[in-house]
Protein backbone atom coordinates (compact mmCIF):
# COMPACT_ATOMS: atom_id res chain seq x y z
CA UNK A 1 0.00 0.00 0.00
CA UNK A 2 1.32 3.46 -0.90
CA UNK A 3 2.25 5.68 2.10
CA UNK A 4 -0.48 8.23 1.30
CA UNK A 5 -3.13 5.51 0.99
CA UNK A 6 -1.90 3.83 4.16
CA UNK A 7 -2.09 7.13 6.05
CA UNK A 8 -5.63 7.75 4.80
CA UNK A 9 -6.66 4.21 5.73
CA UNK A 10 -5.29 4.62 9.26
CA UNK A 11 -6.92 8.02 9.72
CA UNK A 12 -10.34 6.71 8.69
CA UNK A 13 -10.13 3.70 10.99
CA UNK A 14 -8.77 5.76 13.88
CA UNK A 15 -11.59 8.26 13.45
CA UNK A 16 -14.19 5.45 13.32
CA UNK A 17 -12.79 3.84 16.45
CA UNK A 18 -12.79 7.18 18.26
CA UNK A 19 -16.42 7.87 17.34
CA UNK A 20 -17.47 4.39 18.45
CA UNK A 21 -15.61 4.84 21.76
CA UNK A 22 -17.33 8.17 22.41
CA UNK A 23 -20.74 6.65 21.64
CA UNK A 24 -20.09 3.75 23.98
CA UNK A 25 -19.05 6.11 26.78
CA UNK A 26 -22.09 8.36 26.29
CA UNK A 27 -24.56 5.55 25.69
CA UNK A 28 -23.28 2.01 26.33
CA UNK A 29 -24.15 -0.25 23.40
CA UNK A 30 -24.38 -4.03 23.58
CA UNK A 31 -24.03 -6.35 20.61
CA UNK A 32 -27.57 -7.59 21.27
CA UNK A 33 -28.84 -4.01 20.98
CA UNK A 34 -27.30 -3.66 17.52
CA UNK A 35 -28.76 -6.99 16.41
CA UNK A 36 -32.19 -6.08 17.71
CA UNK A 37 -31.91 -2.59 16.24
CA UNK A 38 -31.03 -4.00 12.82
CA UNK A 39 -34.11 -6.24 12.93
CA UNK A 40 -36.36 -3.35 13.99
CA UNK A 41 -35.01 -1.15 11.20
CA UNK A 42 -35.54 -3.94 8.67
CA UNK A 43 -39.12 -4.76 9.74
CA UNK A 44 -39.87 -1.04 9.99
CA UNK A 45 -38.54 -0.76 6.42
CA UNK A 46 -36.56 2.35 7.39
CA UNK A 47 -34.14 1.99 4.49
CA UNK A 48 -36.92 1.92 1.91
CA UNK A 49 -37.96 5.49 2.65
CA UNK A 50 -34.69 6.93 3.98
CA UNK A 51 -32.30 5.20 1.57
CA UNK A 52 -30.49 7.38 -0.95
CA UNK A 53 -32.13 6.16 -4.18
CA UNK A 54 -28.91 6.80 -6.13
CA UNK A 55 -26.77 4.56 -3.92
CA UNK A 56 -26.25 0.81 -4.22
CA UNK A 57 -25.11 0.38 -0.60
CA UNK A 58 -26.82 1.11 2.71
CA UNK A 59 -27.05 4.89 2.71
CA UNK A 60 -29.64 6.45 5.02
CA UNK A 61 -29.06 10.00 3.81
CA UNK A 62 -32.65 10.33 2.55
CA UNK A 63 -33.90 11.59 -0.77
CA UNK A 64 -36.59 9.10 -1.74
CA UNK A 65 -39.61 10.96 -3.09
CA UNK A 66 -42.82 9.90 -1.34
CA UNK A 67 -46.31 10.60 -2.67
CA UNK A 68 -48.56 12.17 -0.05
CA UNK A 69 -51.98 13.81 -0.01
CA UNK A 70 -50.71 17.27 -1.05
CA UNK A 71 -48.05 16.23 -3.55
CA UNK A 72 -44.61 14.79 -2.80
CA UNK A 73 -41.96 15.07 -0.10
CA UNK A 74 -38.40 13.83 0.29
CA UNK A 75 -37.47 11.55 3.18
CA UNK A 76 -34.82 13.14 5.46
CA UNK A 77 -31.33 11.99 6.42
CA UNK A 78 -31.30 9.55 9.37
CA UNK A 79 -27.62 8.66 9.17
CA UNK A 80 -25.44 9.88 12.08
CA UNK A 81 -24.11 12.80 10.04
CA UNK A 82 -23.68 15.74 12.40
CA UNK A 83 -24.57 18.47 9.91
CA UNK A 84 -27.63 17.12 8.11
CA UNK A 85 -28.51 13.87 9.89
CA UNK A 86 -29.14 12.78 13.48
CA UNK A 87 -25.50 12.67 14.60
CA UNK A 88 -26.01 15.29 17.32
CA UNK A 89 -29.22 13.76 18.65
CA UNK A 90 -29.29 12.25 22.10
CA UNK A 91 -31.37 9.16 22.81
CA UNK A 92 -34.02 11.32 24.47
CA UNK A 93 -34.24 13.51 21.35
CA UNK A 94 -34.59 10.45 19.16
CA UNK A 95 -37.26 8.93 21.38
CA UNK A 96 -39.20 12.20 21.44
CA UNK A 97 -39.04 12.46 17.64
CA UNK A 98 -40.51 8.98 17.21
CA UNK A 99 -43.25 9.42 19.79
CA UNK A 100 -44.15 13.07 19.35
CA UNK A 101 -43.64 13.46 15.61
CA UNK A 102 -41.37 16.49 15.84
CA UNK A 103 -37.65 17.19 15.52
CA UNK A 104 -35.54 18.44 18.46
CA UNK A 105 -35.99 21.92 16.94
CA UNK A 106 -39.77 21.65 17.15
CA UNK A 107 -40.46 21.12 13.44
CA UNK A 108 -43.41 18.76 13.00
CA UNK A 109 -42.99 15.87 10.61
CA UNK A 110 -45.50 15.21 7.86
CA UNK A 111 -48.36 12.78 8.43
CA UNK A 112 -46.53 10.13 6.40
CA UNK A 113 -44.17 9.72 9.37
CA UNK A 114 -45.82 7.00 11.50
CA UNK A 115 -45.45 8.56 14.93
CA UNK A 116 -48.86 7.14 15.95
CA UNK A 117 -47.28 3.72 15.54
CA UNK A 118 -43.83 4.40 16.93
CA UNK A 119 -45.22 5.69 20.21
CA UNK A 120 -46.34 2.10 20.85
CA UNK A 121 -42.74 0.87 20.77
CA UNK A 122 -40.99 0.06 24.04
CA UNK A 123 -38.17 2.25 25.35
CA UNK A 124 -35.84 -0.73 25.04
CA UNK A 125 -36.59 -1.19 21.33
CA UNK A 126 -36.29 2.54 20.64
CA UNK A 127 -32.89 2.45 22.34
CA UNK A 128 -31.85 -0.52 20.18
CA UNK A 129 -32.97 1.25 17.01
CA UNK A 130 -31.09 4.38 18.08
CA UNK A 131 -27.93 2.35 18.70
CA UNK A 132 -28.19 0.72 15.29
CA UNK A 133 -28.68 4.00 13.41
CA UNK A 134 -25.83 5.66 15.28
CA UNK A 135 -23.55 2.77 14.32
CA UNK A 136 -24.11 3.40 10.58
CA UNK A 137 -21.78 5.41 8.36
CA UNK A 138 -22.46 9.17 8.47
CA UNK A 139 -23.63 10.49 5.11
CA UNK A 140 -24.34 14.03 3.91
CA UNK A 141 -27.98 14.67 3.12
CA UNK A 142 -29.28 13.63 -0.27
CA UNK A 143 -32.36 15.78 -0.71
CA UNK A 144 -34.67 16.23 -3.63
CA UNK A 145 -37.07 19.18 -3.90
CA UNK A 146 -40.61 18.82 -2.61
CA UNK A 147 -43.17 19.00 -5.41
CA UNK A 148 -46.73 20.24 -4.89
CA UNK A 149 -49.53 19.93 -7.48
CA UNK A 150 -51.10 23.29 -6.63
CA UNK A 151 -49.40 26.61 -6.01
CA UNK A 152 -49.09 27.34 -2.32
CA UNK A 153 -50.49 24.00 -1.16
CA UNK A 154 -47.09 22.78 -0.02
CA UNK A 155 -46.88 25.82 2.25
CA UNK A 156 -50.50 25.55 3.35
CA UNK A 157 -50.11 21.98 4.58
CA UNK A 158 -47.38 23.15 6.97
CA UNK A 159 -49.94 25.39 8.66
CA UNK A 160 -52.29 22.49 9.31
CA UNK A 161 -51.43 20.68 12.51
CA UNK A 162 -52.99 17.33 11.65
CA UNK A 163 -51.86 15.90 14.98
CA UNK A 164 -54.58 18.02 16.63
CA UNK A 165 -57.40 18.47 14.14
CA UNK A 166 -57.40 14.95 12.64
CA UNK A 167 -58.35 11.69 14.36
CA UNK A 168 -55.43 9.63 15.60
CA UNK A 169 -55.24 6.17 14.09
CA UNK A 170 -53.52 4.59 17.08
CA UNK A 171 -54.11 0.92 17.76
CA UNK A 172 -54.78 -0.55 21.19
CA UNK A 173 -52.44 -3.49 21.58
CA UNK A 174 -54.02 -6.68 22.94
CA UNK A 175 -52.70 -8.16 26.17
CA UNK A 176 -52.96 -11.81 25.15
CA UNK A 177 -49.43 -13.21 24.72
CA UNK A 178 -49.46 -14.46 21.11
CA UNK A 179 -51.81 -11.73 19.86
CA UNK A 180 -49.80 -9.05 21.65
CA UNK A 181 -46.58 -10.32 20.08
CA UNK A 182 -48.07 -10.26 16.59
CA UNK A 183 -49.75 -6.90 17.12
CA UNK A 184 -46.46 -5.33 18.18
CA UNK A 185 -44.87 -6.12 14.83
CA UNK A 186 -47.96 -5.08 12.84
CA UNK A 187 -49.02 -1.96 14.70
CA UNK A 188 -45.90 -0.56 16.37
CA UNK A 189 -42.83 -1.54 14.35
CA UNK A 190 -44.23 -2.42 10.92
CA UNK A 191 -46.84 0.42 10.90
CA UNK A 192 -48.82 -1.65 8.38
CA UNK A 193 -51.84 0.66 8.58
CA UNK A 194 -49.86 3.46 6.94
CA UNK A 195 -50.08 1.66 3.60
CA UNK A 196 -52.98 -0.75 4.15
CA UNK A 197 -55.54 1.82 5.37
CA UNK A 198 -57.33 4.45 3.26
CA UNK A 199 -56.59 8.12 3.96
CA UNK A 200 -59.08 10.67 5.23
CA UNK A 201 -59.42 14.29 4.08
CA UNK A 202 -56.44 15.29 6.26
CA UNK A 203 -54.20 12.68 4.73
CA UNK A 204 -54.20 10.55 7.86
CA UNK A 205 -54.76 6.80 8.02
CA UNK A 206 -58.53 6.34 8.49
CA UNK A 207 -59.24 4.69 11.91
CA UNK A 208 -62.69 3.49 10.77
CA UNK A 209 -61.23 1.43 7.93
CA UNK A 210 -57.96 0.34 9.50
CA UNK A 211 -56.03 -2.22 7.44
CA UNK A 212 -58.87 -2.61 4.90
CA UNK A 213 -56.77 -1.57 1.90
CA UNK A 214 -56.01 1.66 0.09
CA UNK A 215 -56.45 2.99 -3.44
CA UNK A 216 -53.29 5.08 -3.18
CA UNK A 217 -50.34 3.70 -5.18
CA UNK A 218 -47.54 2.14 -3.16
CA UNK A 219 -43.96 3.28 -3.40
CA UNK A 220 -42.60 1.13 -6.20
CA UNK A 221 -45.99 0.36 -7.74
CA UNK A 222 -49.17 -1.53 -6.90
CA UNK A 223 -51.77 -0.85 -4.21
CA UNK A 224 -52.04 -2.08 -0.63
CA UNK A 225 -54.78 -4.73 -0.33
CA UNK A 226 -57.25 -5.42 2.46
CA UNK A 227 -55.49 -7.48 5.16
CA UNK A 228 -58.44 -7.87 7.53
CA UNK A 229 -60.01 -11.37 7.62
CA UNK A 230 -62.87 -10.39 5.30
CA UNK A 231 -63.79 -13.32 3.04
CA UNK A 232 -64.82 -11.13 0.12
CA UNK A 233 -62.03 -8.57 -0.13
CA UNK A 234 -59.47 -9.54 2.51
CA UNK A 235 -57.54 -12.50 3.91
CA UNK A 236 -60.57 -14.42 5.16
CA UNK A 237 -59.74 -17.46 3.02
CA UNK A 238 -56.05 -17.52 4.01
CA UNK A 239 -54.87 -19.92 6.70
CA UNK A 240 -52.30 -19.08 9.35
CA UNK A 241 -49.77 -21.01 7.31
CA UNK A 242 -50.69 -19.09 4.14
CA UNK A 243 -50.09 -15.74 5.79
CA UNK A 244 -46.87 -16.83 7.52
CA UNK A 245 -45.55 -18.29 4.26
CA UNK A 246 -46.32 -15.05 2.41
CA UNK A 247 -44.50 -13.00 5.05
CA UNK A 248 -41.42 -15.18 4.58
CA UNK A 249 -41.37 -15.65 0.81
CA UNK A 250 -43.67 -13.05 -0.75
CA UNK A 251 -45.71 -15.80 -2.42
CA UNK A 252 -49.50 -15.82 -2.00
CA UNK A 253 -51.67 -18.97 -1.98
CA UNK A 254 -52.54 -18.09 -5.60
CA UNK A 255 -48.79 -18.04 -6.41
CA UNK A 256 -48.71 -14.28 -6.92
CA UNK A 257 -45.48 -12.53 -5.96
CA UNK A 258 -45.27 -9.45 -3.74
CA UNK A 259 -44.24 -6.32 -5.62
CA UNK A 260 -42.73 -2.92 -4.89
CA UNK A 261 -42.30 -1.81 -1.29
CA UNK A 262 -44.01 -4.95 0.05
CA UNK A 263 -41.46 -7.13 -1.71
CA UNK A 264 -38.67 -5.03 -0.18
CA UNK A 265 -40.25 -5.31 3.27
CA UNK A 266 -40.54 -9.09 3.01
CA UNK A 267 -37.15 -9.87 1.53
CA UNK A 268 -35.18 -7.42 3.66
CA UNK A 269 -37.24 -7.46 6.83
CA UNK A 270 -40.05 -9.90 7.54
CA UNK A 271 -38.13 -12.96 6.39
CA UNK A 272 -35.62 -12.24 9.18
CA UNK A 273 -38.28 -12.72 11.84
CA UNK A 274 -38.64 -16.08 13.52
CA UNK A 275 -41.26 -18.57 12.32
CA UNK A 276 -43.08 -17.97 15.60
CA UNK A 277 -43.16 -14.20 15.02
CA UNK A 278 -44.63 -14.62 11.55
CA UNK A 279 -47.29 -17.02 12.83
CA UNK A 280 -48.12 -14.54 15.62
CA UNK A 281 -48.53 -11.79 13.01
CA UNK A 282 -50.87 -14.07 11.05
CA UNK A 283 -52.81 -14.91 14.21
CA UNK A 284 -53.23 -11.21 15.00
CA UNK A 285 -54.43 -10.35 11.49
CA UNK A 286 -56.99 -13.15 11.69
CA UNK A 287 -58.25 -11.78 15.01
CA UNK A 288 -59.20 -8.40 13.50
CA UNK A 289 -62.77 -7.37 12.75
CA UNK A 290 -63.42 -8.13 9.04
CA UNK A 291 -64.00 -5.06 6.90
CA UNK A 292 -65.36 -5.30 3.37
CA UNK A 293 -63.53 -2.63 1.36
C-alpha distance (Angstrom), angle and dihedral (degrees) to the residues before:
residue distance angle dihedral
X1 . . .
X2 3.81 . .
X3 3.84 115.1 .
X4 3.82 92.8 -115.4
X5 3.81 92.1 49.7
X6 3.80 91.3 45.3
X7 3.81 90.9 51.3
X8 3.81 91.3 49.5
X9 3.81 91.1 47.8
X10 3.81 91.7 51.4
X11 3.80 93.0 46.3
X12 3.80 92.6 52.0
X13 3.79 93.5 48.4
X14 3.80 92.9 43.9
X15 3.79 90.1 50.8
X16 3.82 91.6 48.2
X17 3.80 91.9 49.3
X18 3.80 91.0 48.7
X19 3.80 92.7 50.8
X20 3.80 91.6 48.1
X21 3.82 90.5 49.2
X22 3.81 91.8 51.2
X23 3.81 91.1 48.7
X24 3.79 91.5 50.1
X25 3.80 91.5 49.9
X26 3.81 93.0 48.1
X27 3.79 96.0 39.9
X28 3.82 116.1 9.0
X29 3.80 110.2 -131.8
X30 3.79 124.8 -158.0
X31 3.79 124.7 -157.3
X32 3.81 88.6 -119.3
X33 3.81 89.5 56.9
X34 3.80 91.4 55.5
X35 3.80 91.7 47.6
X36 3.78 92.0 48.7
X37 3.80 91.2 43.8
X38 3.80 91.5 52.4
X39 3.81 90.3 52.3
X40 3.81 92.4 48.1
X41 3.80 91.5 49.3
X42 3.80 90.6 48.9
X43 3.82 96.1 48.2
X44 3.81 89.6 42.4
X45 3.82 86.5 52.9
X46 3.81 90.1 -135.5
X47 3.80 93.4 158.6
X48 3.80 93.2 55.0
X49 3.80 92.8 65.4
X50 3.81 100.9 25.9
X51 3.81 98.4 39.4
X52 3.79 117.4 111.9
X53 3.83 99.9 -112.1
X54 3.82 90.8 -148.1
X55 3.80 94.6 56.7
X56 3.80 127.7 85.9
X57 3.82 94.4 -159.2
X58 3.80 132.2 59.6
X59 3.79 102.7 -67.3
X60 3.80 116.8 159.5
X61 3.80 94.9 -174.7
X62 3.81 92.5 118.2
X63 3.77 129.2 -131.9
X64 3.79 103.9 136.1
X65 3.80 109.5 136.3
X66 3.80 111.8 -128.0
X67 3.81 124.1 -163.8
X68 3.79 112.2 -129.8
X69 3.79 136.0 169.5
X70 3.83 95.2 -83.9
X71 3.80 99.4 38.4
X72 3.80 127.3 -75.6
X73 3.80 138.1 -31.7
X74 3.78 134.8 -171.8
X75 3.80 120.4 -120.8
X76 3.84 112.0 -118.8
X77 3.79 131.3 -120.6
X78 3.83 113.3 -84.8
X79 3.79 96.7 172.0
X80 3.84 116.0 112.0
X81 3.80 92.0 -100.9
X82 3.79 107.6 144.1
X83 3.80 97.0 -146.0
X84 3.79 104.3 43.9
X85 3.81 105.4 5.4
X86 3.81 136.4 52.3
X87 3.81 97.3 -77.2
X88 3.81 93.4 119.8
X89 3.79 95.1 45.2
X90 3.77 119.7 113.0
X91 3.79 120.6 -144.0
X92 3.80 90.1 -102.3
X93 3.81 90.6 53.8
X94 3.79 90.8 49.6
X95 3.79 92.7 47.9
X96 3.80 91.5 48.8
X97 3.81 91.2 49.9
X98 3.80 91.9 53.7
X99 3.79 95.5 44.9
X100 3.79 101.8 35.1
X101 3.80 100.5 34.5
X102 3.79 95.8 -127.9
X103 3.79 136.9 103.6
X104 3.83 122.4 -115.3
X105 3.83 85.7 -98.7
X106 3.80 91.8 58.1
X107 3.82 97.7 -106.3
X108 3.80 109.8 145.1
X109 3.77 117.6 -130.9
X110 3.78 121.4 -127.9
X111 3.80 120.0 -94.1
X112 3.81 90.2 -102.7
X113 3.82 87.4 73.8
X114 3.83 104.1 90.0
X115 3.78 99.7 -135.4
X116 3.83 90.1 143.8
X117 3.79 86.3 64.6
X118 3.78 100.1 38.4
X119 3.79 92.6 55.2
X120 3.82 86.0 68.0
X121 3.81 91.3 61.7
X122 3.79 119.2 103.3
X123 3.80 121.0 -110.1
X124 3.80 88.5 -117.5
X125 3.81 93.0 56.6
X126 3.80 92.7 44.7
X127 3.81 88.0 52.7
X128 3.81 90.5 50.3
X129 3.81 91.6 49.7
X130 3.81 90.1 48.2
X131 3.81 91.0 51.0
X132 3.80 91.4 50.0
X133 3.81 94.7 49.5
X134 3.80 92.1 46.3
X135 3.80 89.6 52.8
X136 3.83 92.1 58.7
X137 3.79 124.8 96.6
X138 3.83 113.2 -84.8
X139 3.80 111.7 -115.7
X140 3.80 131.2 -174.4
X141 3.78 113.6 -113.5
X142 3.77 118.1 -82.9
X143 3.79 103.1 -158.1
X144 3.76 131.4 174.2
X145 3.81 122.4 -163.3
X146 3.78 119.3 -93.0
X147 3.80 112.0 -114.0
X148 3.80 123.0 -152.0
X149 3.82 124.5 -169.5
X150 3.80 94.7 -143.4
X151 3.79 128.6 43.9
X152 3.78 111.4 -100.0
X153 3.79 95.6 4.6
X154 3.79 92.6 107.6
X155 3.81 88.3 57.3
X156 3.79 93.6 41.7
X157 3.79 93.6 56.1
X158 3.81 89.5 58.3
X159 3.80 88.6 61.3
X160 3.79 92.5 55.3
X161 3.78 111.6 85.4
X162 3.80 97.7 -156.0
X163 3.79 90.6 179.0
X164 3.83 87.6 72.7
X165 3.79 108.1 29.1
X166 3.82 98.6 39.5
X167 3.80 127.8 67.2
X168 3.78 115.1 -99.1
X169 3.78 114.1 -120.5
X170 3.79 95.2 -151.5
X171 3.78 118.4 151.1
X172 3.79 124.5 -136.4
X173 3.78 106.5 -131.0
X174 3.80 115.6 -133.9
X175 3.79 119.3 -120.2
X176 3.80 97.1 -141.2
X177 3.81 108.7 110.5
X178 3.83 102.6 -122.6
X179 3.80 94.6 33.4
X180 3.79 91.5 46.8
X181 3.80 91.1 51.2
X182 3.80 92.3 50.8
X183 3.79 93.4 43.0
X184 3.79 91.2 53.5
X185 3.80 91.8 60.4
X186 3.82 93.5 42.3
X187 3.79 101.2 41.3
X188 3.81 106.9 25.3
X189 3.80 109.4 27.9
X190 3.80 103.9 19.7
X191 3.85 94.9 38.7
X192 3.81 87.4 -156.8
X193 3.80 92.7 170.9
X194 3.80 90.7 67.3
X195 3.80 90.1 73.4
X196 3.81 102.4 18.7
X197 3.82 97.4 52.8
X198 3.82 127.0 72.6
X199 3.80 118.1 -114.6
X200 3.78 125.8 -115.9
X201 3.81 126.7 -139.3
X202 3.82 90.5 -79.2
X203 3.76 92.9 53.7
X204 3.78 93.3 -108.7
X205 3.79 126.3 132.8
X206 3.83 105.7 -90.7
X207 3.85 110.0 -115.8
X208 3.83 92.1 -158.9
X209 3.80 92.6 59.9
X210 3.79 100.2 33.5
X211 3.81 113.9 172.3
X212 3.83 93.1 -6.6
X213 3.81 94.9 121.4
X214 3.78 136.3 -91.6
X215 3.80 136.2 -120.4
X216 3.80 91.9 -147.2
X217 3.82 113.9 106.3
X218 3.79 116.0 -107.4
X219 3.77 123.0 -123.9
X220 3.78 102.7 -88.9
X221 3.81 95.3 21.6
X222 3.79 139.4 -67.2
X223 3.81 129.8 66.6
X224 3.79 131.3 -90.7
X225 3.83 110.5 -105.8
X226 3.78 130.7 -143.8
X227 3.82 108.6 -81.2
X228 3.80 98.0 -178.9
X229 3.84 115.2 106.9
X230 3.81 93.3 -99.7
X231 3.81 110.1 144.7
X232 3.80 94.5 -148.0
X233 3.79 103.8 45.8
X234 3.81 106.2 3.1
X235 3.80 142.7 46.7
X236 3.80 96.4 -63.4
X237 3.81 92.6 121.7
X238 3.81 94.6 46.7
X239 3.80 119.5 99.1
X240 3.80 124.5 -140.5
X241 3.78 87.8 -101.9
X242 3.82 91.8 50.7
X243 3.79 92.5 54.3
X244 3.81 94.4 43.1
X245 3.81 90.8 48.8
X246 3.81 91.2 50.4
X247 3.81 91.3 50.7
X248 3.79 89.7 53.6
X249 3.80 101.7 40.2
X250 3.81 108.2 15.7
X251 3.81 90.5 -122.9
X252 3.81 119.0 128.8
X253 3.83 124.7 -149.4
X254 3.83 86.3 -100.9
X255 3.84 89.0 55.2
X256 3.80 93.6 -110.5
X257 3.80 116.1 147.5
X258 3.80 124.6 -130.1
X259 3.79 113.2 -110.2
X260 3.79 138.8 -158.7
X261 3.78 119.3 -8.7
X262 3.82 92.4 -3.7
X263 3.79 90.4 57.7
X264 3.81 89.5 50.3
X265 3.80 91.2 48.7
X266 3.81 92.5 50.8
X267 3.78 99.2 43.2
X268 3.80 96.5 41.1
X269 3.79 100.3 31.3
X270 3.78 124.7 9.7
X271 3.79 95.0 45.8
X272 3.81 87.6 62.0
X273 3.79 91.7 62.3
X274 3.78 119.5 95.3
X275 3.81 120.4 -97.3
X276 3.80 87.4 -111.2
X277 3.81 92.1 54.3
X278 3.80 92.2 51.5
X279 3.81 91.8 48.5
X280 3.82 89.2 49.2
X281 3.80 89.6 52.4
X282 3.81 89.3 50.9
X283 3.80 91.1 47.8
X284 3.81 90.8 51.4
X285 3.81 93.5 49.0
X286 3.80 90.0 50.7
X287 3.81 90.2 51.8
X288 3.82 93.3 59.6
X289 3.79 123.6 104.5
X290 3.84 107.1 -95.9
X291 3.79 114.2 -114.1
X292 3.79 122.1 -167.6
X293 3.81 106.0 -142.6
